[in-house]
C-alpha cells in the first residue's frame, strides 16, 4: 500500500508540474495553473500519508508453537546460582537466545540445552 501511494504521488506531482509549466506558455492560463497546483498538492498529501503509514513488521509479536512428539514431561526450572524455583515469567528472549533472570538472587544467565546421555 505504501509503494502504491508513492507511485501515485509521483505521477500526480509529475503531471501537476507539467500543468504548471504549461500554464506559463505564450499567455498565462490560470485554470491550468490551478489544476497543476491541485495535482501537486494531492501528490504531496499522498507522500505524507505514505510516510505516516506503519510498516507491517513494526511492533509485531511472534508466537512460536512447538509440537513435541510422544509423552513429554517438563522439568522444574531452578536457578543455577541459588537453586530458587523459576517460572516461565522469568525467561525472556534477548537477541534470539533464552535468558533467565532469577527474582531471588538477581542473577541472569542464558539457558543452554545439555545432552541427556
C-alpha positions as CSV (number, residue, x, y, z in Angstrom):
1,X,0.0,0.0,0.0
2,X,2.9,2.3,0.8
3,X,4.5,1.7,-2.6
4,X,1.3,2.4,-4.4
5,X,0.9,5.7,-2.5
6,X,4.4,6.7,-3.6
7,X,3.9,5.8,-7.2
8,X,0.6,7.7,-7.4
9,X,2.2,10.6,-5.6
10,X,5.0,10.7,-8.2
11,X,2.5,10.7,-11.0
12,X,0.4,13.4,-9.5
13,X,3.4,15.6,-8.8
14,X,4.8,15.0,-12.3
15,X,1.5,15.9,-14.1
16,X,1.0,18.8,-11.7
17,X,4.4,20.2,-12.6
18,X,3.6,19.7,-16.3
19,X,0.3,21.6,-16.0
20,X,2.1,24.4,-14.1
21,X,4.8,24.7,-16.7
22,X,2.2,24.6,-19.5
23,X,0.2,27.4,-17.9
24,X,3.2,29.8,-18.5
25,X,3.0,29.4,-22.2
26,X,2.6,32.4,-24.7
27,X,-0.2,33.7,-22.4
28,X,-0.7,32.9,-18.7
29,X,-3.5,30.3,-18.4
30,X,-4.9,30.4,-14.8
31,X,-7.1,27.3,-14.9
32,X,-4.1,25.1,-15.9
33,X,-2.0,26.6,-13.1
34,X,-4.7,25.8,-10.5
35,X,-5.1,22.3,-11.9
36,X,-1.4,21.8,-11.6
37,X,-1.3,23.2,-8.1
38,X,-4.1,20.9,-7.0
39,X,-2.3,17.8,-8.6
40,X,1.0,18.7,-6.8
41,X,-0.9,19.2,-3.5
42,X,-2.6,15.8,-3.9
43,X,0.8,14.2,-4.6
44,X,2.3,15.8,-1.5
45,X,-0.6,14.6,0.6
46,X,-0.1,11.0,-0.7
47,X,3.6,11.2,0.2
48,X,2.7,12.4,3.7
49,X,0.2,9.5,4.1
50,X,2.8,7.0,2.8
51,X,5.3,8.2,5.4
52,X,2.8,8.1,8.2
53,X,1.7,4.5,7.4
54,X,3.3,2.0,9.7
55,X,5.2,-0.9,8.2
56,X,3.9,-4.4,8.7
57,X,6.8,-5.6,10.7
58,X,6.9,-2.8,13.3
59,X,5.8,-3.8,16.8
60,X,4.6,-7.3,15.9
61,X,4.7,-10.1,18.5
62,X,5.8,-13.5,17.2
63,X,4.4,-16.7,18.8
64,X,6.2,-20.0,18.2
65,X,4.1,-23.1,18.8
66,X,6.1,-26.4,19.2
67,X,4.5,-29.8,18.7
68,X,6.5,-32.2,20.9
69,X,6.4,-35.9,19.9
70,X,5.4,-38.6,22.4
71,X,5.0,-38.2,26.1
72,X,7.0,-35.3,27.2
73,X,7.4,-34.1,30.7
74,X,8.7,-30.8,31.9
75,X,11.5,-30.4,34.4
76,X,11.2,-27.8,37.1
77,X,13.4,-24.8,36.4
78,X,15.8,-23.9,39.2
79,X,18.3,-21.1,39.4
80,X,21.9,-22.3,38.8
81,X,23.2,-19.9,41.3
82,X,20.8,-20.1,44.4
83,X,18.5,-23.0,43.5
84,X,15.3,-20.9,43.6
85,X,12.2,-22.0,41.7
86,X,11.8,-20.2,38.4
87,X,8.7,-19.8,36.3
88,X,8.2,-19.1,32.6
89,X,7.8,-15.4,33.5
90,X,11.5,-15.4,34.4
91,X,12.5,-16.4,30.9
92,X,12.9,-13.8,28.3
93,X,14.2,-13.8,24.7
94,X,17.2,-11.5,24.3
95,X,18.7,-11.3,20.8
96,X,17.1,-14.7,20.0
97,X,18.5,-16.5,23.0
98,X,16.5,-17.5,26.1
99,X,17.8,-15.7,29.1
100,X,16.7,-16.4,32.7
101,X,16.6,-13.7,35.4
102,X,16.3,-15.1,38.9
103,X,14.0,-13.0,41.1
104,X,15.7,-14.2,44.3
105,X,19.4,-13.6,43.7
106,X,19.1,-11.2,40.6
107,X,21.4,-13.5,38.5
108,X,20.9,-13.5,34.7
109,X,22.2,-16.3,32.5
110,X,21.5,-17.8,29.2
111,X,19.7,-21.1,29.0
112,X,21.5,-23.9,27.3
113,X,20.4,-27.4,26.5
114,X,22.6,-30.1,27.9
115,X,22.7,-33.5,26.3
116,X,20.8,-36.2,28.2
117,X,23.2,-39.1,27.7
